[in-house]
Structures are given as C-alpha cells and as structure tokens.
Amino acid sequence: MASSLLDKYGNSITQLSLIPSDGGVFEITRNDHLIFSKKKEGRFPEIDEVFTLLD
C-alpha cells in the first residue's frame, strides 16, 4: 500500500509512516485525523478506497 501511495502522490507526500503494531490494528491518518480504522470497520481497506479518502 505504501508503494501505491507513493506511486500515485509522489512528491506531494511530505511524510509517510509505517508503524508496526499487533492485534490486527491498521489505521490511516491524515494531518493527525483518523480517516480509516480496520478495528472499527472490521476489514482491510482497498487501495482505491484509500485514494478516495485521501483525495
């Protein structure tokens, strides 16, 4: 997913952090705001869904 984000947004991304976790946690934040939580949604996001959330 990180590669796909960098491919699409390139230099417009100023920071991309991957933080290892346990327990199936996967969250996406933008400017310190949670925009997707696997724990809340009960599923992993599709890359096109992530693009929509970020755009």
C-alpha positions in Angstrom: 0.0 0.0 0.0 2.9 2.4 0.8 4.3 1.8 -2.7 0.9 2.5 -4.3 0.5 5.7 -2.3 4.0 6.9 -3.3 3.4 6.0 -7.0 0.1 8.0 -7.1 1.1 11.0 -5.0 4.8 11.2 -5.4 6.5 14.3 -4.1 3.2 15.7 -2.7 3.6 13.3 0.2 5.7 15.1 2.8 5.6 12.2 5.3 4.6 8.6 5.2 5.0 6.5 8.3 4.5 2.8 8.7 4.3 1.9 12.4 4.3 -1.9 13.2 1.6 -3.0 15.6 -0.1 -6.2 16.8 -3.6 -7.3 17.2 -4.7 -6.6 13.7 -4.6 -2.8 14.1 -4.4 -0.9 10.8 -5.2 2.8 10.8 -4.8 5.6 8.3 -4.5 9.1 9.4 -4.1 12.4 7.5 -2.9 15.5 9.3 -3.5 13.8 12.6 -7.1 12.9 11.8 -8.1 9.2 11.7 -9.7 8.5 8.3 -9.8 4.7 8.3 -9.6 2.1 11.1 -9.5 -1.6 10.4 -10.5 -2.2 14.0 -13.7 0.0 13.6 -14.6 -1.2 10.1 -13.7 -4.9 10.7 -11.9 -5.1 7.4 -8.8 -4.0 5.5 -9.3 -1.1 3.0 -9.0 -1.5 -0.7 -6.3 0.8 -2.3 -8.9 2.7 -4.3 -10.9 3.4 -1.1 -7.7 4.8 0.5 -7.2 7.1 -2.6 -10.8 8.3 -2.2 -10.4 9.0 1.5 -7.2 10.9 0.8 -8.5 13.0 -2.1 
